Amino acid sequence: MRRVPAPLLPVFAALCGLPTAIWPGTVFAHVCYQVGFVALVVLGWARLRSLHGLVRTGYAFIVGALTVWLLGDLLYDVLDRLIGPLGLVSPSDVFWISGYPLLAIGLGKLVRLRAPGKLREGLLDALAMATVMAWLCWQFIILPAFEGERFTLGTLGAALYPLGDVVLFAAAAILILAPGPKRGPTLYLAAALVVTLIGDVAISMLPQIFPDLPWATQVDRLDGALLVANSFFAAALVHRDAARIAEPDDLLEQRLHPARVVFLGIALVALPMFAGMQTFDSLVSRISLLTSIAVLTSLILVRFVLVVREQEYIRAVLAHRAQHDQLTGLANRQALLSRLDLALLRSRSRAKEFGPVVYYLDLNGFKQINDRHGHASGDYVLVEFARRLRSDLRPGDIAARLGGDEFVVLAQNVDNEDDAQAIAERLRGLCDEPVWRSDECFTIGVSIGVAAASSLPEPDAEALLAAADGEMYAEKTSRRDRRTGVTGVTGRHREPAVAADAITS
């Protein structure tokens, strides 16, 4: 189907709805309205066939809402011709009222696709504003209509329409406040909701506010506005980016928009302001006001608690990232130096203490793993070695990754050289077992340099690390020299220590 330009639909609807504003109640105006409405619904269903996936389901509910509204209009015309005036309530009201939840469901599905897992804040803000809207509809539309009348289907129908408007208001608020792109079809949907809401409220309120004015009581004049609102729904569907409305906006700034603050401020001020300006004589009015204030307060408190918890979580994550290596989860250099400074400070207060002891570890054979099998395999080896290292730590010790394949263990409460060497041998044993990744097997070794605080005349954190690094490099160099010498003699035999540098897969 050839795509119809989206801006053309509101223009078409305005032309079809103009006769209802000029000649309300005439056959010509009604025919123009119905022709325009039928064209919009048919166009919507035709465009829906070209969409796919979950976004099609969301739009299907929106087109379904337009369809049941159209069916309500057509049924009203048929019944009016067959049995005459239908009064305040008719079977058509079932279709007209059912369109509101269908519309809300469709919009909800689209917004959920566009911002998965990010609707909580927008939903709470929308509910807060909808609470105020619901109370205003109750206090100034529903309650006055009920006063002095018995409960009938007519009064029930009169109450359901304002509640449907509240649903539209909440849907519009969620659509606007939820994360996601605010361009293209989203603008048309927001315009459709706003115009529909204004039209419904005007139809309900104008006859009550201006009962003596003919133009106010002829609500047929506003049918054109509702037709324009329906055209905005159809325009969103035929828009060239209709299928992309559910795509998350990766460039969206995660900050509180000023408009949201204004809306929430209005919601908070509205109820107390009306409570101070009016006198609520009836018990029902007072109960409805107190209930609305309680609901609104609860929503604001929940919103506040969620914001505080989110900030606490973000602070905890940032604090953890600032002191831990992102790949292995071990402490980083900054956290290690901080702990080492504290350990040295404690050791100075204790005479003739051997420790703390720093173990500088460098993996043997790691470069070959990266070169032959890729960095993903290398990262897997680092994570597995870090897991073994973490599980082997004594209480009070700390393991850190300085970068690449270099690790450091800070051991406290070490009494003598023998204890320090025993810990070093245990750390070497972490590489006795190969590392398996699926069907690949990586055999690695480790060179370890040991430096105790008592071995330095004036130990500090950097000097202790440098000493342990030097010892590690000396061990690695000695290992390399031994391997070269043996290989030069036999050409095929290696010492057991060299097997730590081999890679099997």
N, C-alpha and C positions, 0 to 999 in steps of 0.2 A: 504493500500500500504506500502511495506517495505521501510523505509526511506533510501535515498541515502546519504552517507556522503557528507557534503557540500564542504570540501576541494577537493573532487574528481572531481567536475565539472570544475574548472579552469584548472586542469590537462588534462581532456578530451577535453576541448575546445582548449587548446594549441596544442594538438596532431592533432586535426582536422584542425586547422588553420595554422600549420607549412607548409604544401605544398603550401599555397598561398604565403608565403614569399620566398620559394625556387623556385617554378615553377609557377610564376604568370601568369594568363591568360590561363592555361591549363585546360582541362576538368576534369582531376583527382583532381586538386586543388579545382576547383569550386564544384565538387560533395562532396568532403570531407567537405568543408565549409557548404554546404546546409544540409548535413546529420547532422552535429553537431548542426546547428542552429535549425533544426526541432526537434531534440532530446531535446534540452533545453526548447523549447516552450511547447512541449508535457509534459515534466516533470513538468514544472511550472503549467500548468492547472491541472494536476493530483494531485499535492500537494495542490493546492488551494481548492480542494474539502474537504480536512480534516480540514480547518480553518473555524472559525465561528466568527460572530459578525462584528463590524465595521472594525477590522483589516483586515478582508477578503476583504472588499471593497477597502482598500488602495492597497493591493497586487494585486487585480484584475486589477487596472489601470496599474500597472507596467507590469504584464503579457500581458495586452492588448497592451502596447507600443511595447513589443518584438514581439507580433503577427503581428501588422501592419508593423513593419520593415521587418519581414519575408515575409509577403504578397507582400510588395514592391519588394523584391528580386525575388520572384517567378514570379510576373507579368512582371518584367523586362526581365527575361529569356524567358518567353512565347512570349512577343512582339518582342524580338530580333530575335527569331527563325522565327516568322511569317512575320515580315515586315522589318527585317534587323536593322542596327544601328539606334538608337533612337535620337541621338543628345544630346544637353545639357539639354533639358527638356523632361520629359515623364510623363505618368500617375502615374508611380511608385513614383515620387517625392511627390505626395499628401500623399501617405502612409508613406514615410520616414519622411516627415516634421511633419505629425500629431502625430508621436510617441513622439516628444519632450513635447508638452503640456500634453499628457496622463501621461507621466512619472513624470512630475512636479506635477500634481494633485495627483497621487498616493503617492508620497513622502510627499506632504503637508498634506494629510489626516493622514498618519502614525505619522508625527511629531506633529500634533495637538492632537492626542490621547495621545501621550507620554508626552506632556508638555502643558496641557490645561491652557489657560490664561497666559502663560509665554513665548509666542513667540514674543512679541513686540520688545524686545531688539535685539534678534537674527535676526528677520526679517529686522530691520533697518540696522543692520551691514551688512547683506547679500546684501541688496539693495545698500548700499554704495559701496561695492566691485564690485557688478554687474554693477554699473554705470561706473566704470573705465573699466571693461571688455568690456562693450558695446561700449564705445568710442574707445578702442583699435581695436576691430573688425571693427568698422565703418571706422576708419582712415587708417588701414593697410590692410584690406581685402575687405570690401564692396566698399569704395570710389575708390580705384585704379581700381577695376573691372568695375566701372561705367564710368570712365573718357574716353571720346571720343566715348562712345557708347550710342545708343538710349535706351530708356526704353522699354524692352521686357519681355516676360515671362522668358526667360533665365536669364536675369539680376535680375529679381525679385526672381527667385529660388536661384540664387547664393547669394542673400542677406538674404534669410530666414534661410539658414543653419547656418551662423554665429550667427544670432539671436537665433536660437535654442540652440547653444552652450552657449550663455549667460544665457538662461533659465536653462540649466544643471548646469552652474557655480553657479547661485543663489540657485538652489535646493541643491547642495552640500554644499554651505556655510551655509544655514539654517539647514541642517541636522547635520553639525558639530558644529555650534555655539549654537543651541537651547539646552535647558536643557534636560536631559535624559541620559540613559545609552549609552556609546560609545563602547560597546563590541558586540560580536556575530554578528547578522544580520546587525547591524548598520555599522560595519566595512566593510562588503561585499558590502553594498549599497554605502558607500563612495568610496570604491575602484572602483566600477563599474562606478560611475560618473566621477571620475578622469581619468580613462583609456579611457572612451568614449570621454571625452573632449580633451584629448591629441591626440587621434586618429583622431578626426574630424579636429582639428587645423592642424595636420600634413598633412592630405589629402588636406586641403585648401591651406596651405602655401608652402609646399615643391616644387610643380611645379613652383611657382612664384619665390622662392628663388634660386632654382637650375634648371633652365629651360634646361640646356645643359646636365644634367646627366641623363642617362637612368633609374637608380634605383629610382630617385626622381620623375620622370614622371609616373612611373608604380605604381599608387596608389593602385592597386589590392594587392600589397604586404602587405598593412596595414589592409586588411580584417580580417586577423587572430587576430590582436589586438582588433578589434571591437567585434569579436566573444568571445574573452576572457572577454571583458567588459560585454557582455551579460551573460556570464556564472556566473559572480559575482552577477548579479541580481537574476539569478536562484538559486545560492547558498544561498543567503539571504532568499529565500523563503523556501528551503528545510532544512534550519538550524533547529536544535531541539528547539531553542528559538524563532522561527519566530513569534509565536503567542504572545510572551512576549515583542516584540519590543515596543508596545504601553504602557507598564506599566511604570508609573512614577518611578524615582529613588529617594527613600526617603532619601538615604544617600548622595545625591548629594550636594556638597558644593556650597553655593550661593555666589560665589566670581568671580571676573573677571579673566578669564583664560589669561595667558600671550600671548597665540597664538592669541587671539582676538585682543589684543593691537597691536601685530605685523601686523596683516592683515589690521587693520584700519589705522595704520601708513603708510603702503605701499599704501593704497588707497588714503590717503591724499597727499602723496608725488608724486605719479605717474603723475597726470595731470600737476602740475606745472613743474615737471622735463622734461616731453616731450615738454611742451610749451617753455621751455628755450633752449632745444636742437635742435628743428626743426623750420623751417620757414614755416608758413602757408600762402601760396600765394593765394589760392582760398578763396572766400567768404564763401563757404559751410564749409570748414575746420575750419575757424575762428568761424563761428556760432555754429558749433557742439562742439568745444572746450569750448566756453563760456557757452553754454547750459549745458554741462556736469559738468562744475565747479559749476554752479548755483544749479543744482540738488544735487550734492554731498555736497555742503555747506549746503543746506537746510536739508538734511538728518542728517548731523552731528549736526546741531543746534537743530533739533527735539530730537535727541538722548541725547544731553546735557541737554535740558530742562526736559526731562523725568527723567534723572538721578537725577537732582537737586530736582525735585518735589518728587521723591521717597524718597530721603534722608530727606527732610523736613517732609514728612508724617511719616517716621520711627522715627524721633526725637520727633514729637508730640505724637506718640503712646507711646514711651518709657517714655516721661515726664508725660503723663497721668497715665500710669501704676505705675510710681514711687510714685504718690500721691493719688491713688484711690484704693479702694477695688475691686478686680477682679470680685467678685460675684454680689455685689449690685450696684457698681458704685459710692458709697459714698466715702468721703475722708477717707484715712487711718490714722493710728496713727501719722506718720511723718507729714503729712499735717495738722492734727489737732493741734499738738504741735506748729507748725510754726505759725498758725493763732492765737493760744492762746497766744503765746509770744508777738505777735504784738498787740493783744488786751490789754494785761496787760501793755505793754509799753505806749500805748495811755492813759490808765486809770490813770497811775501815773502822767501824766501831767495835770490831771483834779482833783481838790480838792473834796473830799467827794463824789466820784462817787460810786454807789452801785455795779455795775457790773465790768467786765463781769461775766456772770453766766454760770456754767457748769451743765448739766443735764446728769446723768449717768443712762442709761436704760438697764434693763436686762429682757428678755422675760420670762414669767412664763408658764410652760407647754411645753416648747420647747423640752426638753429632751425626754418626752414621745412621742412626734411626731416622733422624730428620731428613737426611739426604736420600736415603733409599726408600723410605716409606711415607714421607710427607709429614707436615707439621701436626696434622690431626693425630697421627700415631705418637708423635713426640709429646704432645700435650697429654695424651692418655697415659703415657709412662710417667710423666711428672705428677699427674693427679694420683696415680696408684702408689708411687713412692711416697708422696705426701701423706696418703692414708696410712701406709705402714709406719711412717715416721711418727704420725700423731698417736697411733695405737701403742707405740713403744715408749712413749714419754713417761717419765716418773712424775708423780705429783709435784707441782711447783716448777717444773721445767717448761721451757717454751721452745717451739720450733718456728722458724721463719724461712721464707724464700726471698732471696735478694734479687733474683732475676735469672733468666736462662735456666741452667741446671745446677745452680748454686744454692745450697741450703745451709742454714746455721741452726745449731741447737745450743741453747743456753742452759747449762745444768748448774743448779745450786745445791748446797749441802753435800759437796764432794770433799772427803776428808784428806785424801792423799793421792799420790801419783798412781798407785795401783788401782784405786777406785776409778780414776779418770780413764785409764787405759781399758779397764773392764767395760766401761760405758762405750768407749770407742769400738771395741770388738763387737759389742752387741749391735751397734749401729751398722757395722760392716755386714753383719748377718742379715740385715734387711734385704740385701740383694742376692741372697743364696737361692731364692726361688725366682724363676723367670717371670716375666709379665706377659700374660696372655690377653690378646684382644681378638675375639672371634677365633679364626684359625691361624692367627699369627702369634709367634712366640718371640719375645725380645729378652735377651740375656744382658744384663747390665751389671756394672760394678760401681764402686764408690771409693774415691780417695778422700782421706780425712786428715785435717790438720787440727791439732789440739793445743790450746793455749790457756794456762791458768793465770789468774790475777796475781798469785804469789810469785810468778816467774818474771814479772816486770817490776822495775824499780818504782815507777809512778804510773800505775795502770789507769787508763781511762777507756771508754767504750771503743773509740776509733782505734786506739793502739792495740787493744786486745783483739779486735777483729782483724787488724793487719797482721798481727803475730800468728793467729790461727790460719789466715790465708796463706802466709808464707810457708808454714808447716805443710799445709795441704799441697801447695805447688811443689815443694821439695819432694814429697812422697810421690806425686804424679810424675815428676821428672825422673826420679829413681826407678819407678816402675817402667817408664818408657825406655830408659837406658838398658835395663835388664832384658826387656823384650827384644830390643834391637840386637843386643849381643847374642842372645840365644838363637835368634833367627839367622844371624850371620853364620853360625857354626853348623847348624843342622839343616836349615832351609825349610824344615817342616814341623819341628817340635816346638812347643811353647811351654813356659812355666805355668802352673795352675793359676797364678794371678792374672795372666793375660787372657784367660778364658772369660774374664769379666768384661773384656772389650768386644767379645764376639757377638754377632747378631744371627739368630736363626729364625726362619720364618717358614 
